[in-house]
Amino acid sequence: MSEVVEQYFELLIAHDFDRLADLLTDDIVRIGPFGDMKSPLVPYLEFLADLMPRLPGYAMDVHRVMYSDGVAVAEITETIEVDGTKIPTPEALVFDLAPDGRIRKIQIYIQRLDDDAPALAR
């Protein structure tokens, strides 16, 4: 069976927001890469339900997830298509876990890829 963060990503990709809710605390806090905050549970799920289906050509690659003492860190790449071009965004997400194992906080950090970056860095 997958760990809670792996389950979170699976359900997010599947747009299964009802089951996703079971993995989150009622007072979930999501802090986005620009300091934007979504909280508590219902507004966060509404945000996801509105956003995710509208992302063109969306894909997610989960590279690794590490757990330690009530915290999980995930390294992922999210990709969307803009004018037929795939745009990857490498990210790190930090998850604070409640004592019951559910997710209570998510902080998202993105890595900016400049146009001048070497191709291997993209």
Order of alpha helices (4+ residues) and beta strands (2+ residues): alpha-alpha-beta-beta-alpha-beta-beta-beta-beta
